[in-house]
Every structure is written in C-alpha cells, then in structure tokens.
Amino acid sequence: MLAYVAKRVLYMIPTLFGMSLIAFMIIQLPPGDYLTSLLSTMADGGQNLDEATIARLRTQYGLDQPVHVQYFVWIGGILTRGDFGYSFEWNQPVSTLIWDRMGSTLLISLASLLMVWAISLPIGIYSAVRRHSFGDHAFTLLGFIGLAVPNFIMALTLMYASYRFLGQSVGGIFSPAFVDAPWSLAKLTDMLSHMWIPVIVIAMSGTAAMIRILRANLSDELSKPYVITARAKGLPEHKVILKYPVRIALNPFVSSIGWVLPDLVSGVTITAIVLNLPTAGPLLLRALVGQDMYLAGSFILLMGVLTLVGMLISDILLAVLDPRIRFN
Amino acid sequence: MMKPNALLSVRNLSIDFHLRTHVLHAVRDVTFDLKRGKTMALVGESGSGKSVTARGLMRIIDKPGRMTGGQILLDGPDGPVDVAQFKEGSREVLGIRGGRIGLIFQEPMSSLSPVHTIGSQIVEAVRLHKRVSKKEARVRCIELLRQVEIPQPELMTDRYTFEFSGGMRQRAMIAMALACDPEVLIADEPTTALDVTTQAEILDLIKRLQDERGMAMLLITHDMGIVAEVADEVAVMRFGKIVEQGPVDDIFHASRHPYTRQLLDATVKLESGAAGRALPASLAPTVAPVLSIRNLTKIYGAPSRMFSRGSGRGLVAVDDANLDLFPGENLGIVGESGSGKTTLGRMILRIVEPTSGSVTYRADEAASPVDVTTLGKADLRRYHQDVRLIFQDPFASLNPRMTVKQIIGDPLVISKAMSGRAVEARVAELLGKVGLDPLAMERYPHAFSGGQRQRIGIARALALNPKVIVADEATSALDVSIRSQILDLLLDIQKQLHLSFVFISHDISVVRYFCDRVAVMHRGKVVEVGDAESIRTNPSQPYTKRLISSVPNPDPRNKRMLHRLRADQV
C-alpha cells in the first residue's frame, strides 16, 4: 500500500513539470505582454509613457529576456523560495494574492462537495432500489432540471429570492460589516447565511450527475449473485444493500473527487462573478485578460496541482475501498 | 399430516412473475419432501423453474416474482412451521435463511463480495445467527475453512475472493453456507462452472459434510451424471411443474414420463459415442493432413519482470504442441480451464500470434502446403475463408443489431463473393441446412433461443464453404438435449460437406461423442493423443486417467466418481 502511494507520488513529478511548461506557454501565447496591454489601457485613458520608461519597466519586469529564461526564473523562484512571482496589476506578490483567494475557494468547494455527497448518496440508493417507482421518477425529473439549468441563472434566482423574501444581503461570503472584522460567532453565522446560495448553486449539477451515476451503477450491482449470498445468510435487507452493492457502487463517488476539485475551483467562474465570491475563478479571469502573466501562470499551475492532488486522493481512497485495485 | 422423517415439506408451491405483457407461472403446484441425511435432486433444463423453486424455499424471490400459493413446512422442535406464512424480510424468515437453510450456487466467481475478505463474510454469517464474540466467530470461521479443506485456513481467512481459484471460492461459499449448521442445504448447480476434476472434489466434499451433519440436501442440476452419482431421490421439472419424481434408481431405470426419458437419452447418447460412425478413410497413413501443427508455442508476457511467473519466462499458455488434422476428421481437444486449449485453437486461425512453431495448411491433396504463421494479410484473409470458427457463447457472438440475414451473409459480403439477391438465396439455403426456417432471416438474434442462435452461428461459419471448422466450446452453453441436437447437426453437415473439425471442449462426454481422435491438454502441453475410444477406455497417461475417472457416470448403479483417481494417487 505504501509502495503504491510512493509510486503514485513519484509519477506526479514528470507530470507536474509538463504542466508547468504548458501553463507558462499558455500565458505566453497571446501576442504582446503585460506592458502592451497596460499601455493600451493607458492610451484609452489618454495617458502616454515615453519610450525610456517603457524600456525601463520592461527590464525591471524581466520581459526583455528570452522566454526560456523567463520560465526558469519563474519556476526557480517557486521551487527554491516558494515565490510565485509578482503581480504587475495588483503590485503584490502572487503568493499573497493566491493564498487569500484559495482559502475561500477551498471552503466553498469542500462544502459543495460534501453537499453533493450528502444529497446524492441517499437519493441514488433510493432510486436504484425502488427503480421505476413514483419517487424515482420524481427525483429523476428534479435531477434533469438540475442538470439543465445553467448555474448563473440559478444563482441569480436564488439571490433574488433571498433578497426579496428573506431580506438578506446577498453576494460575497460576508456582509459588508463583517468583511474586515476579526473571527467571532457572529461572523461565522453571517458567513453561513451567505454560503448556502453558492453551495447550492455549485452543488446542484454535480448532485444531479452523481445521482444518475450511482443509480445506474447500483442497479447493475443489485442483481449480482453476491447480493443473493448476503440475503441467504439471513442479513436484513437494508444491511444487505448498504454493506455489499452500495460499497461497490461507491467507486465512482470516490473517483469524482479527482475531477470535482479542479472543477469546483475553476469551473464555477461565472457563478462566482455573478455572486461576487472572492474565489480564484474571477481573479484568474482578470489576470488572463490583463496578461498579468505570473499571476495567471501560477493559477493555472496551481489548478493542475489541485487536479493531481485530487486524483491522488481519489486513487488512494479507491485503493482503500477496493482491494482489487490495491492488489494490481 | 407430515411423514415422520420429512424435514422440509413443500406442498403445492406456486410462484408467478408478473411481466409487462403477461403473467409467467414459473413454479406451478410443486410438491416434494426433503429428508434428513438424504439428497433430493431437482433436474430440468434452463428456464424450468428449478432455481426459483429453491430460492422460494428461502423466500428470496426477485421482483417481479410473487409466491401465490402453497406451503413450505419446516419441521422443528415445536412442530412444523410454515415458512410461506411469514412475511418476506420478517425476523422469522431471516432466522431461517442461513440459520436453518443454507444456500450455495453456481457462480463461484461472483457469489462472494470482491471487496470483503473471505473471513469477514463468513464471520458475518456466524454472528448473524449465533451470539458469539468476534474472536470466537473467527475461530469458528477458521475451523469451517479447515472442514472444507482449504489449506492454511488461518492465512486464507484474511484473503480476498480474487486471490482464490474457482474451486477454492466454491469451498469458501460452502463454508459460509454451513456456518450456522443449517439442517437443509440447497445446492443450486454448485459445480456447473467448474472443471471435471474440481467438480468431483467439490461433490465429494459436499457429500462428506452432508453425511457428517445429517443435512437434508436439495441439489439442483441439469447434469444427469451428477444426479446418478449423488442423489437419493429425483424430481424432474419442466415448465415449472414436477413431471416425475421418485428414487434415483427408478428414475434412471424405470422412468415413466417421456420427458425424463428424453433427458436421459440425450445424456446416455453422449456417453456412448456417435453410434455407427465409421472412421473416415482419410485416416489412412497415406493421406496428407489438412492442418499440421508443429512445435507450436505461445508465451504470454515476454520475459520481463512485470509478468513473469515462476520460471521467469512468461506464462507458457501452449508448450510445444504437435497435432495433425486429417481431411474429414473430427479432432477433439480436451483439457481443464487454463490448459491452453483455447489459445491453441486461436493460434490455428492466427487470431493469436504464436510465439514459435508452425501451422501448415493444405487446401487439398494436390495443393502445395502453406505455412500459416508467415502468411501476409491478403493470404491470411483467404485462409480465413477456408478455416472458420464457431464460438461458445450463442448470446454474445451474434450482433444484436444485425438481422440474421446480415449476420450469416456478412462473410459473403466481406469476401466479395456475392451480393444482393445471391446473398439472400445463399442465406436461405444455409438456414435450411442448419434446420431453421429461411423465413426467419429478417429477424434479430434476440428472437431465437440459445440452441437456435448456435445454429445461426454454424450457418455463418458454413457460408464460405470452409474446409476446416474450429469449434471452441460450441455446445457448452446449451442444455443437454439441445447439445446432442447440435452435435448431430454438425455430424450431418460434416457428412455432406466433407469438413474437418477441431473441437475444443472441457466436456469429455461431448468430445467422446463427436470426435474420432482426441488430444488431451494439461498445463499447455499435449499429454496424449489417441482415438476417442481408446482414450475413453484405456488412457495411458496418468493425467488422462484422472480426467476420465472424474467424469460423472449417468448410472446410479455404477457410480464412477467414488472410485476416481485423485491428484495425489497418480
């Protein structure tokens, strides 16, 4: 088991290297650099910089160096000092910016993931065991609605409802009064009252998909001979189902961590913008638009790392859950 | 009202399945008794309602099945209780399942959970019915594993099912069924998926445990040989009804119902060899073989570190095989699973590339021999028109989205031999040849039974007028009566078309019936080749002796397995 984990971690190293290369290439792809986009913004505002200043800035930011030198400066900083570079636009180190955002991103992601599981597990089991019952059809209908409604529409609707009928301040994860306040019980309550909207919106489509997956998998497993074996032992029906077929149908649940993590971080950018959430998605979007290369690159790299970590976690959990994987 | 020594009395049991379009009476008015220490065999073909009856006794009936009437009287210290009266899933029924009635069934590969250890599954069964601590249950589990002759039970209890072979899993399954000392054991086709030698061992084991514990046993099988070897009483089931029941000797030697006789005849016929089939004249030494296999070897997994087993040179599936197939001859290849017989068959067609050795093909006497192993793509395609394959699984080997006409005509279209009307005429002719109505060619495979599908598969193999047919377990998935029909059909076609067959099977009686010569394979090696009759009556190799003596004999007066040779005796 330990060797298995070690092997997986070892395999991650070349993948990470490749990922950092691609991340850096992506941010180099658009023509121009941060200065050209800065200049055009300033030109729009009627400002102009003289040639000497531009050249000085270019040298200062290291933009006059060849691409591969820029890459090694960047990756070297990350590896040796944990320094992800400097955000031109925000005039702050990238790491400060990212860690700020990552906390809230992870918080919302994990809450959504837990909600996906908490809702889809019982409903999925119910739907598989009572297939073609009224309840199954009802959940199926709800599930398809959940899959079909775009997230941002749902976000807008919930925001409206919560403002109109509950009188809450909406958007963000804190009320304006609490944003800079130190942590307290009141702040926590305030956060929870804000969190439910993004969590529901983000979890919705994931839940619907997961219910369908679990229902299909479990339906297959329910007719397997080992279920009859368990019944023939004299095990009560609910224990039969929870202990044997559900256990095996859980594999896709665990695998889902791998893709849910990066998806939650980056995939809900539109929702995050609509809801004004201080998560990573909107920041990445702005960095890409403004060609704030170190910020964007670091974000893309981090997203890759998250994907890998998610895959690793799900692989390890799978191995714990299913001995057949452990032994291969 | 109950006979004194009947432990379980089933009276007028009926089970219906409410399907979308109609009600299927799966079990109708079934009545029988199980007695302590005795074995009752429930015999019938697939779909006759045997398994549903057995599971009905434990009140495990899949939806949409429902018990519609009858009594299941289980004798106890306080007089008989009627299991049919209780609600499904009630405490009484749960106590009887596993506690008083144990169940083992066919699929040793999938009847145990793959994600729990063997031990934990048995311990669970023990603790469901006995108030014991986990530790005591574990001790009991190890003791059970020892009783079913699993070596090193202390170690094996913490292993997972996929680390066990098929026979071992069935042993573990038996241990689980016996965990709480049930009075009744239901064995539903317990050995159908196993090799003959393993089957003999498992049947021995079940018999021994039954004698030790005095259990009543309900044995469900389609194999009359097994019935003759182990049953005391027999009930023959057809279309959900018991058509005849009685002591085993009466059933075998004085059966009254025509269906019983039909079942027996089909079995005995296979036992006796194709009557009156003269050896083809081509077996004379002057005739050149149509296929010659020389030093054919297949090693799976090159000698790399990852796949090596034991010797460090890969898994040797076929080891230096030499065989000849003469024109008009039926050559049987028998062996247990993993003996390399399927790999050998596929190498003949070069579906699997041989590691070394040669396959030489001679289309007819005059033609010059070609080495199949070096053929180019175009030549190989021509070779595949002459040498064709019939598969085992009549359900999986026909594309469900193609009509019968498309399926059978496909080889004709691919080889560009015919098109349009000509294909249709040829398909009609072929369907007639395999005994199907040519009008059925527009239908899809799902409309046909297993036996009919196998006929379609045969028609497809015949489409291009082949010289040689490789039949890989072509009758294994079929019921006995259909099996002999298919074999007779193949023999008939052979006579008409002067074909040669390579007939691969684990079922020795089938091979004996169908083949002129038999090659016995064991662990990748061809251990013995000889004519079918002498292999059967006078095998020279120890492995062949063991194999032949493990085949159940369908005659209760002459039980063979009791005197069989075991691995440690040869």
HADDOCK unambig.tbl for C-alpha pairs under 7 A between the chains (distance, minus, plus):
assign (segid A and resid 225 and name CA) (segid B and resid 110 and name CA) 5.88 0.50 0.50
assign (segid A and resid 225 and name CA) (segid B and resid 111 and name CA) 4.58 0.50 0.50
assign (segid A and resid 226 and name CA) (segid B and resid 110 and name CA) 6.05 0.50 0.50
assign (segid A and resid 226 and name CA) (segid B and resid 111 and name CA) 4.00 0.50 0.50
assign (segid A and resid 226 and name CA) (segid B and resid 112 and name CA) 4.79 0.50 0.50
assign (segid A and resid 226 and name CA) (segid B and resid 113 and name CA) 5.55 0.50 0.50
assign (segid A and resid 229 and name CA) (segid B and resid 111 and name CA) 6.22 0.50 0.50
assign (segid A and resid 229 and name CA) (segid B and resid 112 and name CA) 6.99 0.50 0.50
assign (segid A and resid 232 and name CA) (segid B and resid 97 and name CA) 5.19 0.50 0.50
assign (segid A and resid 232 and name CA) (segid B and resid 98 and name CA) 5.65 0.50 0.50
assign (segid A and resid 232 and name CA) (segid B and resid 102 and name CA) 6.95 0.50 0.50
assign (segid A and resid 232 and name CA) (segid B and resid 103 and name CA) 6.31 0.50 0.50
assign (segid A and resid 233 and name CA) (segid B and resid 97 and name CA) 5.58 0.50 0.50
assign (segid A and resid 233 and name CA) (segid B and resid 98 and name CA) 4.20 0.50 0.50
assign (segid A and resid 233 and name CA) (segid B and resid 125 and name CA) 5.65 0.50 0.50
assign (segid A and resid 234 and name CA) (segid B and resid 94 and name CA) 4.33 0.50 0.50
assign (segid A and resid 234 and name CA) (segid B and resid 95 and name CA) 6.09 0.50 0.50
assign (segid A and resid 234 and name CA) (segid B and resid 97 and name CA) 4.52 0.50 0.50
assign (segid A and resid 234 and name CA) (segid B and resid 98 and name CA) 5.37 0.50 0.50
assign (segid A and resid 235 and name CA) (segid B and resid 94 and name CA) 6.58 0.50 0.50
assign (segid A and resid 236 and name CA) (segid B and resid 89 and name CA) 6.61 0.50 0.50
assign (segid A and resid 236 and name CA) (segid B and resid 94 and name CA) 6.77 0.50 0.50
assign (segid A and resid 237 and name CA) (segid B and resid 89 and name CA) 6.82 0.50 0.50
assign (segid A and resid 244 and name CA) (segid B and resid 113 and name CA) 6.80 0.50 0.50
assign (segid A and resid 322 and name CA) (segid B and resid 115 and name CA) 5.46 0.50 0.50
assign (segid A and resid 323 and name CA) (segid B and resid 115 and name CA) 5.82 0.50 0.50
